[in-house]
Amino acid sequence: MKKRWMAIFLCLLLLTGCSGYDRDDSPGQIIYITLDDMKAMMEDKKEFVIAFTQSLCVYCQNFHELFSEYSKHHHVVIYEVLLDNELGTPSQNRAIIQEYFPAFDTTPGIFYAKDGKVYDQLSNIKITEEVFDNWVQKNQLDKKE
């Protein structure tokens, strides 16, 4: 009986170990886009990570510092909309964003979109490298092609 349980345990252990994925350790990057670009990407049902930021937002600045280091060894591409550069009022910009990302409330607003829908959102309460890396792994955002 012990041998049977040991065999089951070893099989489960092997299956768990095989459930990971190969991570791409080449550098990642931020690509700046506009709200119009974001709308087109959503309508074209692209798969992407997007960040809505403001230049004077301290939390956005902290995220940029974190991502600057993180992206040196993790191939994560983030499309960023710097709201300062948009022509609409803050209320107009918020309405456009919330049409596609209803949970958007504050900056940085970081989302993973897939098939024209919001697939996941990174909580911006306390973004640490560990929190960000867990989110990247959960969504396999740095998966080798």
BELPE-V243101 format. One record per pair of residues at least 4 apart in sequence whose C-alpha atoms are under 7 Angstrom apart, sorted by the first residue. I is the first residue (numbers start at 1). GAP is how many residues later the second one is. Records with the same first field share a line. If there is no record, write none. Layout:
# BELPE-V243101
I: GAP  GAP
This chain:
# BELPE-V243101
1: 4
2: 4
3: 4
4: 4
5: 4
6: 4
7: 4
8: 4
9: 4
10: 4
11: 4
12: 4
13: 4
14: 4
15: 4
21: 122
22: 121  122
23: 119  120  121
24: 50  51  118  119  120
25: 48  49  50
26: 47  48  49
27: 44  45  46  47  48
28: 43  44  46  47  48  49
29: 42  47  48  49
30: 47  48  49  50
31: 47  48  49
32: 47  48  49
33: 4  46  47  48
34: 4  47
35: 4  46
36: 4
37: 4
38: 4
39: 4
40: 4
41: 4  5
42: 4  74
43: 73
44: 72
45: 69  70  71
46: 68  69  70
47: 66  67  68
48: 64  65  66
49: 28  29  30  62  63  64
50: 28  29  30  60  61  62
51: 27  28  29  30  57  58  59  60
52: 28  29  30  31  55  56  57  58
53: 7  28  29  30  54  55  56
54: 6  28  29  30  53
55: 29
57: 4
58: 4
59: 4  49
60: 4  47  48
61: 4
62: 4
63: 4
64: 4
65: 4
66: 4  63
67: 4
68: 4
70: 4
71: 4  5
74: 68
75: 67
76: 65  66
88: 4  5
89: 4
90: 4
91: 4
92: 4
93: 4
94: 4
95: 4
97: 4
98: 4  5  6
101: 17
104: 5
108: 16
110: 11  12
111: 7  9  10  11
112: 6  7  8  9
113: 4  5  6
114: 4  5
122: 13
127: 4  5
128: 4
129: 4
130: 4
131: 4
132: 4
133: 4
134: 4
135: 4
136: 4  5  6
137: 4
